[in-house]
Amino acid sequence: MCGEGAPVEGLIVVDMQTAFVAGEDTVVEADRVLDRTRTLLAAAREAGALVVHLQNDGPEGASDEPGTPGWELYLAPAPGEHVIRKEEDDGFHDTELRGLLEAHGVGALAVCGVMSEMCVSATVRTALRLGYRVVLPHDAHGTYDIPAAPHISEVVPAAMAARAAEWALGDEVEIVPYASGVRFRSPAPRPTPAARPTLATRQAPATRPAPVASQPAQACGAPQTPEGAQAHRP
């Protein structure tokens, strides 16, 4: 679905790590993805939305192997923002992402980052399955050209791969043309559960009235003698 909708309460920045957006082996148009991600971060921070940075832990020898320069987040998180490390494409898999969103009352979120058909797509797909409303700005995610495969296809340009990744997500995701069109708001405060009454605050049970002494029954038709009066003698 395309267009601009209601504001979202959270922003997930996917794998904006040095290996993918700086240096010699970056995604195509990395400068654009960086610029649009900065736009989203500025808007989310100004609105007080929840910001989560995903950081991929690549295998040994990979460009994003933990502890290497390429693994570092290129856009430094601001104070109070969350960094979640992951080992799979899906940012929800074996991470605290879902619990974090629930704890902050986030029901709608925007997603940006790299790579379009891998970690971005996998994270968006799970968010949709979990019932979140997801906005994906077209100009704020990117990937690499897909190499040619003999007898299969020529090189597939990154722009086509990114667009195909959007299309494959189906009708539930909200695709907007520009990052500048995404609006944010602060998550609504979660209602505080009502406190259960303590022993000191519980209301004491009402006191039962003292039982009234029963009067002796009189035979049917016998005259009643008023209390305190003497019976008339002939």
Stockholm file with secondary structure:
# STOCKHOLM 1.0

chainA/1-234         MCGEGAPVEGLIVVDMQTAFVAGEDTVVEADRVLDRTRTLLAAAREAGALVVHLQNDGPEGASDEPGTPGWELYLAPAPGEHVIRKEEDDGFHDTELRGLLEAHGVGALAVCGVMSEMCVSATVRTALRLGYRVVLPHDAHGTYDIPAAPHISEVVPAAMAARAAEWALGDEVEIVPYASGVRFRSPAPRPTPAARPTLATRQAPATRPAPVASQPAQACGAPQTPEGAQAHRP
#=GR chainA/1-234 SS CBSCCSCBSEEEEECCBHHHHSSSSCCTTHHHHHHHHHHHHHHHHHHTCEEEEEEECCCTTSTTCTTSGGGSBSSCCCTTCEEEEESSSSTTTTSSHHHHHHHTTCCEEEEEEECIIIIIHHHHHHHHHTTCEEEEEGGGEECCCBCCBTTTBSCBCHHHHHHHHHHHTCSSSEEESCGGGCCBCCCCCCCCCCCCCCTTTSCCCCCCCCCCCCCCCCCTTCCCCCTTCCCCCC
#=GC SS_cons         CBSCCSCBSEEEEECCBHHHHSSSSCCTTHHHHHHHHHHHHHHHHHHTCEEEEEEECCCTTSTTCTTSGGGSBSSCCCTTCEEEEESSSSTTTTSSHHHHHHHTTCCEEEEEEECIIIIIHHHHHHHHHTTCEEEEEGGGEECCCBCCBTTTBSCBCHHHHHHHHHHHTCSSSEEESCGGGCCBCCCCCCCCCCCCCCTTTSCCCCCCCCCCCCCCCCCTTCCCCCTTCCCCCC
//
